[in-house]
Amino acid sequence: MASWWERHGVPRLIKCACSQGQIMKARSKVVPHATGDVLELGCGGGINMEFYVADRVTSFTGLDPSPELLDMSRAAAQAHGIDADIQGGVGEAMPFESGRFDTVVTTFTLCSVAEQRAVLSEIRRVLKPGGIALFLEHGGAPDADVAKWQRRIEPLWKRIGGNCHLTRPISDAYAEAGFVVDRQGAMYMPKTPRPFGWVEYGAAKAG
């Protein structure tokens, strides 16, 4: 059974932390490229809704395990005039048929899933052949001194941040899952402590 913090504190922490100015700027570089039948995995909070381009999106489906964040996402979809099918569920076992979507969007999502490899396998499954996974994620930094601090901080941070990992690979994880990866950007987020601030974004094409 989820604790009070997991049910109420974590969703508000995610909503606040993931909607800061520099993060929103990064989202604006990724989300508008979504086209066709779109799935946003980890849609809770509805933070990306303002960046979808209406005439590029045929249908929008959202999936998230948090009831509190799902309510926020539904409200955001309504506020932005998006006809959205937003469902509760987890990325390791998506309730969708294979080859359904043209685009899957994940933004600051793969850090907190239970099994990253399983989720990437599911993303590949639900994408149409040649479909695109658009990603903006934070994770393992390339600098040894930063990576050392990430390993030290991560055990406590996972407990506070809803299973958020600091050390997971990003682009490399997509490549290992069989995607052809176009990493379009990688950087430390400005005004963010480096152990929390390494992000990568781009597009990963399903085979």
Number of C-alpha atoms within 10 A of each C-alpha: 5 7 8 9 15 17 16 15 14 20 22 16 14 17 16 12 11 17 15 10 11 14 17 14 11 17 22 15 15 22 23 18 17 25 23 15 18 25 28 25 24 27 29 29 26 23 19 23 21 18 17 20 13 16 8 14 18 13 17 22 17 23 22 22 17 22 16 16 24 23 14 18 25 22 14 19 21 13 12 14 12 17 13 16 13 20 18 17 17 17 23 17 12 17 13 11 10 15 15 16 26 23 29 26 24 22 24 20 21 27 23 17 19 15 12 21 16 15 20 21 17 18 30 27 18 22 25 19 16 16 24 28 28 25 26 27 23 29 24 25 27 11 11 10 11 18 19 14 16 22 14 13 16 19 14 12 16 15 14 15 18 19 18 24 26 26 21 19 19 22 24 12 16 24 16 12 18 15 23 18 20 14 17 13 12 16 14 16 17 12 8 11 11 18 24 22 20 24 21 23 24 19 24 24 21 24 13
